[in-house]
Each structure stands twice: as C-alpha cells, then as structure tokens.
C-alpha cells in the first residue's frame, strides 16, 4: 500500500471497560466506529474499533493506523 496522508482521528463514540491482557485488568477504552476512520489516522491503544460484525482490540502496547487501502494495521509500540 502507498503511504497514506496523515489524518485526524475522530472522537470516540463512547468508552467501555475491557480486559487488557498487557495491563492484566479491566481498563476504560474508547470505542471508535471503523467507518469513521479515514486513511492516515492513527489510534494509540488501548482502544476498540467496532464494525457491524466484529471488533478489533488495540491493546495498550499497540497502535492502530488505517493504510491507504483502508485496512487496519496494528503495530507493537516499544
């Protein structure tokens, strides 16, 4: 995929307590609607990206970005 231009991240729809395996406890996570995330936006975990039939958990040790093809790319943060 070609590099996507940097985009702003939409505001989360709500917050939800979810178990974060990295933290070992429930943590409040922002919930983003997948189709509101344009190519180039980046979300630092912990967060949830919700869709009609699934959700993507972005753990606290990861960041998610949307590439130029519209795919979610997860990267481990050091």
KOLGU-4560 file (N, C-alpha, C; in nm, 3 decimals, padded with zeros to 5 digits):
<recs>
<n_xx: 00.084 n_yy: -00.119 n_zz: 00.000 ca_xx: 00.000 ca_yy: 00.000 ca_zz: 00.000 c_xx: 00.088 c_yy: 00.125 c_zz: 00.000 mol: A seq: 1 type: UNK>
<n_xx: 00.043 n_yy: 00.225 n_zz: -00.069 ca_xx: 00.114 ca_yy: 00.352 ca_zz: -00.069 c_xx: 00.097 c_yy: 00.419 c_zz: 00.067 mol: A seq: 2 type: UNK>
<n_xx: 00.190 n_yy: 00.504 n_zz: 00.107 ca_xx: 00.173 ca_yy: 00.576 ca_zz: 00.234 c_xx: 00.047 c_yy: 00.662 c_zz: 00.230 mol: A seq: 3 type: UNK>
<n_xx: -00.028 n_yy: 00.660 n_zz: 00.338 ca_xx: -00.149 ca_yy: 00.742 ca_zz: 00.347 c_xx: -00.114 c_yy: 00.877 c_zz: 00.409 mol: A seq: 4 type: UNK>
<n_xx: -00.179 n_yy: 00.983 n_zz: 00.365 ca_xx: -00.153 ca_yy: 01.112 ca_zz: 00.427 c_xx: -00.201 c_yy: 01.109 c_zz: 00.573 mol: A seq: 5 type: UNK>
<n_xx: -00.135 n_yy: 01.184 n_zz: 00.658 ca_xx: -00.173 ca_yy: 01.189 ca_zz: 00.799 c_xx: -00.312 c_yy: 01.250 c_zz: 00.812 mol: A seq: 6 type: UNK>
<n_xx: -00.398 n_yy: 01.186 n_zz: 00.889 ca_xx: -00.535 ca_yy: 01.235 ca_zz: 00.908 c_xx: -00.564 c_yy: 01.250 c_zz: 01.056 mol: A seq: 7 type: UNK>
<n_xx: -00.660 n_yy: 01.332 n_zz: 01.089 ca_xx: -00.700 ca_yy: 01.345 ca_zz: 01.229 c_xx: -00.786 c_yy: 01.224 c_zz: 01.267 mol: A seq: 8 type: UNK>
<n_xx: -00.785 n_yy: 01.191 n_zz: 01.393 ca_xx: -00.864 ca_yy: 01.079 ca_zz: 01.443 c_xx: -00.997 c_yy: 01.131 c_zz: 01.495 mol: A seq: 9 type: UNK>
<n_xx: -01.108 n_yy: 01.070 n_zz: 01.450 ca_xx: -01.239 ca_yy: 01.114 ca_zz: 01.500 c_xx: -01.250 c_yy: 01.091 c_zz: 01.651 mol: A seq: 10 type: UNK>
<n_xx: -01.344 n_yy: 01.159 n_zz: 01.713 ca_xx: -01.369 ca_yy: 01.139 ca_zz: 01.855 c_xx: -01.434 c_yy: 01.002 c_zz: 01.874 mol: A seq: 11 type: UNK>
<n_xx: -01.404 n_yy: 00.935 n_zz: 01.986 ca_xx: -01.467 ca_yy: 00.805 ca_zz: 02.012 c_xx: -01.618 c_yy: 00.820 c_zz: 02.032 mol: A seq: 12 type: UNK>
<n_xx: -01.690 n_yy: 00.713 n_zz: 01.999 ca_xx: -01.835 ca_yy: 00.711 ca_zz: 02.017 c_xx: -01.873 c_yy: 00.703 c_zz: 02.164 mol: A seq: 13 type: UNK>
<n_xx: -01.796 n_yy: 00.625 n_zz: 02.238 ca_xx: -01.821 ca_yy: 00.604 ca_zz: 02.381 c_xx: -01.697 c_yy: 00.541 c_zz: 02.442 mol: A seq: 14 type: UNK>
<n_xx: -01.705 n_yy: 00.508 n_zz: 02.571 ca_xx: -01.597 ca_yy: 00.436 ca_zz: 02.641 c_xx: -01.658 c_yy: 00.308 c_zz: 02.696 mol: A seq: 15 type: UNK>
<n_xx: -01.574 n_yy: 00.206 n_zz: 02.708 ca_xx: -01.621 ca_yy: 00.077 ca_zz: 02.758 c_xx: -01.507 c_yy: 00.010 c_zz: 02.835 mol: A seq: 16 type: UNK>
<n_xx: -01.540 n_yy: -00.053 n_zz: 02.947 ca_xx: -01.439 ca_yy: -00.127 ca_zz: 03.022 c_xx: -01.415 c_yy: -00.261 c_zz: 02.955 mol: A seq: 17 type: UNK>
<n_xx: -01.288 n_yy: -00.289 n_zz: 02.923 ca_xx: -01.248 ca_yy: -00.411 ca_zz: 02.852 c_xx: -01.122 c_yy: -00.464 c_zz: 02.920 mol: A seq: 18 type: UNK>
<n_xx: -01.109 n_yy: -00.596 n_zz: 02.927 ca_xx: -00.989 ca_yy: -00.657 ca_zz: 02.984 c_xx: -00.873 c_yy: -00.637 c_zz: 02.888 mol: A seq: 19 type: UNK>
<n_xx: -00.766 n_yy: -00.578 n_zz: 02.939 ca_xx: -00.644 ca_yy: -00.556 ca_zz: 02.861 c_xx: -00.540 c_yy: -00.656 c_zz: 02.911 mol: A seq: 20 type: UNK>
<n_xx: -00.502 n_yy: -00.755 n_zz: 02.828 ca_xx: -00.407 ca_yy: -00.856 ca_zz: 02.873 c_xx: -00.270 c_yy: -00.799 c_zz: 02.910 mol: A seq: 21 type: UNK>
<n_xx: -00.228 n_yy: -00.693 n_zz: 02.846 ca_xx: -00.098 ca_yy: -00.631 ca_zz: 02.878 c_xx: -00.102 c_yy: -00.569 c_zz: 03.018 mol: A seq: 22 type: UNK>
<n_xx: -00.213 n_yy: -00.502 n_zz: 03.051 ca_xx: -00.228 ca_yy: -00.440 ca_zz: 03.182 c_xx: -00.271 c_yy: -00.542 c_zz: 03.288 mol: A seq: 23 type: UNK>
<n_xx: -00.335 n_yy: -00.651 n_zz: 03.246 ca_xx: -00.380 ca_yy: -00.753 ca_zz: 03.340 c_xx: -00.503 c_yy: -00.714 c_zz: 03.419 mol: A seq: 24 type: UNK>
<n_xx: -00.584 n_yy: -00.622 n_zz: 03.365 ca_xx: -00.704 ca_yy: -00.576 ca_zz: 03.436 c_xx: -00.801 c_yy: -00.510 c_zz: 03.338 mol: A seq: 25 type: UNK>
<n_xx: -00.921 n_yy: -00.479 n_zz: 03.388 ca_xx: -01.017 ca_yy: -00.403 ca_zz: 03.308 c_xx: -00.969 c_yy: -00.259 c_zz: 03.298 mol: A seq: 26 type: UNK>
<n_xx: -00.974 n_yy: -00.204 n_zz: 03.178 ca_xx: -00.938 ca_yy: -00.064 ca_zz: 03.159 c_xx: -01.045 c_yy: 00.003 c_zz: 03.074 mol: A seq: 27 type: UNK>
<n_xx: -01.072 n_yy: 00.131 n_zz: 03.098 ca_xx: -01.168 ca_yy: 00.203 ca_zz: 03.014 c_xx: -01.106 c_yy: 00.230 c_zz: 02.877 mol: A seq: 28 type: UNK>
<n_xx: -01.175 n_yy: 00.187 n_zz: 02.772 ca_xx: -01.123 ca_yy: 00.205 ca_zz: 02.636 c_xx: -01.219 c_yy: 00.289 c_zz: 02.553 mol: A seq: 29 type: UNK>
<n_xx: -01.165 n_yy: 00.380 n_zz: 02.471 ca_xx: -01.251 ca_yy: 00.449 ca_zz: 02.376 c_xx: -01.294 c_yy: 00.352 c_zz: 02.267 mol: A seq: 30 type: UNK>
<n_xx: -01.416 n_yy: 00.369 n_zz: 02.219 ca_xx: -01.470 ca_yy: 00.286 ca_zz: 02.111 c_xx: -01.487 c_yy: 00.374 c_zz: 01.987 mol: A seq: 31 type: UNK>
<n_xx: -01.422 n_yy: 00.334 n_zz: 01.878 ca_xx: -01.430 ca_yy: 00.407 ca_zz: 01.751 c_xx: -01.511 c_yy: 00.325 c_zz: 01.651 mol: A seq: 32 type: UNK>
<n_xx: -01.592 n_yy: 00.389 n_zz: 01.569 ca_xx: -01.664 ca_yy: 00.324 ca_zz: 01.461 c_xx: -01.568 c_yy: 00.314 c_zz: 01.342 mol: A seq: 33 type: UNK>
<n_xx: -01.547 n_yy: 00.193 n_zz: 01.295 ca_xx: -01.449 ca_yy: 00.163 ca_zz: 01.190 c_xx: -01.462 c_yy: 00.253 c_zz: 01.068 mol: A seq: 34 type: UNK>
<n_xx: -01.583 n_yy: 00.278 n_zz: 01.027 ca_xx: -01.605 ca_yy: 00.351 ca_zz: 00.902 c_xx: -01.594 c_yy: 00.503 c_zz: 00.918 mol: A seq: 35 type: UNK>
<n_xx: -01.567 n_yy: 00.549 n_zz: 01.040 ca_xx: -01.537 ca_yy: 00.690 ca_zz: 01.065 c_xx: -01.387 c_yy: 00.717 c_zz: 01.062 mol: A seq: 36 type: UNK>
<n_xx: -01.307 n_yy: 00.611 n_zz: 01.044 ca_xx: -01.161 ca_yy: 00.626 ca_zz: 01.049 c_xx: -01.105 c_yy: 00.636 c_zz: 00.907 mol: A seq: 37 type: UNK>
<n_xx: -01.060 n_yy: 00.755 n_zz: 00.866 ca_xx: -01.008 ca_yy: 00.772 ca_zz: 00.731 c_xx: -00.865 c_yy: 00.720 c_zz: 00.718 mol: A seq: 38 type: UNK>
<n_xx: -00.822 n_yy: 00.689 n_zz: 00.596 ca_xx: -00.681 ca_yy: 00.651 ca_zz: 00.577 c_xx: -00.589 c_yy: 00.758 c_zz: 00.635 mol: A seq: 39 type: UNK>
<n_xx: -00.485 n_yy: 00.712 n_zz: 00.703 ca_xx: -00.389 ca_yy: 00.804 ca_zz: 00.762 c_xx: -00.412 c_yy: 00.832 c_zz: 00.909 mol: A seq: 40 type: UNK>
<n_xx: -00.530 n_yy: 00.797 n_zz: 00.964 ca_xx: -00.550 ca_yy: 00.825 ca_zz: 01.106 c_xx: -00.478 c_yy: 00.719 c_zz: 01.189 mol: A seq: 41 type: UNK>
<n_xx: -00.445 n_yy: 00.755 n_zz: 01.311 ca_xx: -00.370 ca_yy: 00.667 ca_zz: 01.399 c_xx: -00.434 c_yy: 00.672 c_zz: 01.537 mol: A seq: 42 type: UNK>
<n_xx: -00.446 n_yy: 00.554 n_zz: 01.599 ca_xx: -00.506 ca_yy: 00.542 ca_zz: 01.732 c_xx: -00.407 c_yy: 00.468 c_zz: 01.821 mol: A seq: 43 type: UNK>
<n_xx: -00.376 n_yy: 00.524 n_zz: 01.935 ca_xx: -00.292 ca_yy: 00.456 ca_zz: 02.032 c_xx: -00.380 c_yy: 00.374 c_zz: 02.124 mol: A seq: 44 type: UNK>
<n_xx: -00.338 n_yy: 00.250 n_zz: 02.151 ca_xx: -00.414 ca_yy: 00.164 ca_zz: 02.240 c_xx: -00.396 c_yy: 00.207 c_zz: 02.384 mol: A seq: 45 type: UNK>
<n_xx: -00.486 n_yy: 00.167 n_zz: 02.471 ca_xx: -00.593 ca_yy: 00.073 ca_zz: 02.445 c_xx: -00.713 c_yy: 00.140 c_zz: 02.379 mol: A seq: 46 type: UNK>
<n_xx: -00.775 n_yy: 00.066 n_zz: 02.287 ca_xx: -00.894 ca_yy: 00.115 ca_zz: 02.217 c_xx: -00.965 c_yy: -00.002 c_zz: 02.151 mol: A seq: 47 type: UNK>
<n_xx: -01.091 n_yy: 00.020 n_zz: 02.116 ca_xx: -01.169 ca_yy: -00.076 ca_zz: 02.037 c_xx: -01.210 c_yy: -00.009 c_zz: 01.907 mol: A seq: 48 type: UNK>
<n_xx: -01.202 n_yy: -00.084 n_zz: 01.799 ca_xx: -01.251 ca_yy: -00.037 ca_zz: 01.669 c_xx: -01.368 c_yy: -00.129 c_zz: 01.634 mol: A seq: 49 type: UNK>
<n_xx: -01.490 n_yy: -00.077 n_zz: 01.636 ca_xx: -01.611 ca_yy: -00.156 ca_zz: 01.616 c_xx: -01.658 c_yy: -00.151 c_zz: 01.472 mol: A seq: 50 type: UNK>
<n_xx: -01.708 n_yy: -00.264 n_zz: 01.424 ca_xx: -01.771 ca_yy: -00.275 ca_zz: 01.292 c_xx: -01.904 c_yy: -00.347 c_zz: 01.310 mol: A seq: 51 type: UNK>
<n_xx: -01.976 n_yy: -00.370 n_zz: 01.201 ca_xx: -02.105 ca_yy: -00.438 ca_zz: 01.209 c_xx: -02.093 c_yy: -00.579 c_zz: 01.266 mol: A seq: 52 type: UNK>
<n_xx: -01.995 n_yy: -00.656 n_zz: 01.223 ca_xx: -01.988 ca_yy: -00.797 ca_zz: 01.261 c_xx: -01.867 c_yy: -00.835 c_zz: 01.343 mol: A seq: 53 type: UNK>
<n_xx: -01.781 n_yy: -00.739 n_zz: 01.378 ca_xx: -01.661 ca_yy: -00.772 ca_zz: 01.456 c_xx: -01.610 c_yy: -00.647 c_zz: 01.524 mol: A seq: 54 type: UNK>
<n_xx: -01.512 n_yy: -00.665 n_zz: 01.610 ca_xx: -01.441 ca_yy: -00.553 ca_zz: 01.674 c_xx: -01.293 c_yy: -00.587 c_zz: 01.676 mol: A seq: 55 type: UNK>
<n_xx: -01.210 n_yy: -00.486 n_zz: 01.667 ca_xx: -01.065 ca_yy: -00.503 ca_zz: 01.675 c_xx: -01.019 c_yy: -00.442 c_zz: 01.806 mol: A seq: 56 type: UNK>
<n_xx: -00.951 n_yy: -00.523 n_zz: 01.888 ca_xx: -00.896 ca_yy: -00.475 ca_zz: 02.014 c_xx: -00.755 c_yy: -00.424 c_zz: 01.987 mol: A seq: 57 type: UNK>
<n_xx: -00.732 n_yy: -00.299 n_zz: 02.021 ca_xx: -00.598 ca_yy: -00.240 ca_zz: 02.012 c_xx: -00.546 c_yy: -00.234 c_zz: 02.155 mol: A seq: 58 type: UNK>
<n_xx: -00.461 n_yy: -00.328 n_zz: 02.191 ca_xx: -00.409 ca_yy: -00.336 ca_zz: 02.328 c_xx: -00.323 c_yy: -00.217 c_zz: 02.363 mol: A seq: 59 type: UNK>
<n_xx: -00.294 n_yy: -00.204 n_zz: 02.492 ca_xx: -00.218 ca_yy: -00.087 ca_zz: 02.538 c_xx: -00.075 c_yy: -00.084 c_zz: 02.486 mol: A seq: 60 type: UNK>
<n_xx: -00.024 n_yy: -00.196 n_zz: 02.438 ca_xx: 00.112 ca_yy: -00.198 ca_zz: 02.383 c_xx: 00.114 c_yy: -00.186 c_zz: 02.231 mol: A seq: 61 type: UNK>
<n_xx: -00.001 n_yy: -00.149 n_zz: 02.171 ca_xx: -00.012 ca_yy: -00.138 ca_zz: 02.026 c_xx: -00.067 c_yy: -00.002 c_zz: 01.983 mol: A seq: 62 type: UNK>
<n_xx: -00.046 n_yy: 00.030 n_zz: 01.858 ca_xx: -00.109 ca_yy: 00.145 ca_zz: 01.792 c_xx: -00.172 c_yy: 00.091 c_zz: 01.664 mol: A seq: 63 type: UNK>
<n_xx: -00.284 n_yy: 00.149 n_zz: 01.625 ca_xx: -00.351 ca_yy: 00.110 ca_zz: 01.501 c_xx: -00.350 c_yy: 00.228 c_zz: 01.406 mol: A seq: 64 type: UNK>
<n_xx: -00.336 n_yy: 00.199 n_zz: 01.279 ca_xx: -00.348 ca_yy: 00.303 ca_zz: 01.177 c_xx: -00.429 c_yy: 00.245 c_zz: 01.062 mol: A seq: 65 type: UNK>
<n_xx: -00.483 n_yy: 00.335 n_zz: 00.981 ca_xx: -00.558 ca_yy: 00.294 ca_zz: 00.862 c_xx: -00.470 c_yy: 00.326 c_zz: 00.742 mol: A seq: 66 type: UNK>
<n_xx: -00.436 n_yy: 00.222 n_zz: 00.664 ca_xx: -00.346 ca_yy: 00.246 ca_zz: 00.550 c_xx: -00.424 c_yy: 00.300 c_zz: 00.430 mol: A seq: 67 type: UNK>
<n_xx: -00.355 n_yy: 00.325 n_zz: 00.321 ca_xx: -00.417 ca_yy: 00.387 ca_zz: 00.203 c_xx: -00.521 c_yy: 00.298 c_zz: 00.137 mol: A seq: 68 type: UNK>
<n_xx: -00.519 n_yy: 00.168 n_zz: 00.165 ca_xx: -00.620 ca_yy: 00.075 ca_zz: 00.112 c_xx: -00.740 c_yy: 00.062 c_zz: 00.205 mol: A seq: 69 type: UNK>
<n_xx: -00.733 n_yy: 00.126 n_zz: 00.321 ca_xx: -00.843 ca_yy: 00.120 ca_zz: 00.417 c_xx: -00.831 c_yy: 00.008 c_zz: 00.518 mol: A seq: 70 type: UNK>
<n_xx: -00.720 n_yy: -00.064 n_zz: 00.521 ca_xx: -00.701 ca_yy: -00.173 ca_zz: 00.616 c_xx: -00.649 c_yy: -00.121 c_zz: 00.749 mol: A seq: 71 type: UNK>
<n_xx: -00.687 n_yy: -00.192 n_zz: 00.857 ca_xx: -00.634 ca_yy: -00.161 ca_zz: 00.989 c_xx: -00.497 c_yy: -00.228 c_zz: 01.002 mol: A seq: 72 type: UNK>
<n_xx: -00.397 n_yy: -00.151 n_zz: 01.040 ca_xx: -00.261 ca_yy: -00.203 ca_zz: 01.060 c_xx: -00.226 c_yy: -00.184 c_zz: 01.207 mol: A seq: 73 type: UNK>
<n_xx: -00.194 n_yy: -00.295 n_zz: 01.276 ca_xx: -00.156 ca_yy: -00.289 ca_zz: 01.417 c_xx: -00.003 c_yy: -00.297 c_zz: 01.426 mol: A seq: 74 type: UNK>
<n_xx: 00.056 n_yy: -00.210 n_zz: 01.508 ca_xx: 00.200 ca_yy: -00.211 ca_zz: 01.528 c_xx: 00.229 c_yy: -00.210 c_zz: 01.676 mol: A seq: 75 type: UNK>
<n_xx: 00.320 n_yy: -00.298 n_zz: 01.720 ca_xx: 00.360 ca_yy: -00.302 ca_zz: 01.861 c_xx: 00.447 c_yy: -00.180 c_zz: 01.891 mol: A seq: 76 type: UNK>
<n_xx: 00.413 n_yy: -00.112 n_zz: 02.000 ca_xx: 00.494 ca_yy: 00.002 ca_zz: 02.046 c_xx: 00.601 c_yy: -00.051 c_zz: 02.139 mol: A seq: 77 type: UNK>
<n_xx: 00.717 n_yy: 00.010 n_zz: 02.137 ca_xx: 00.824 ca_yy: -00.036 ca_zz: 02.226 c_xx: 00.826 c_yy: 00.041 c_zz: 02.355 mol: A seq: 78 type: UNK>
</recs>
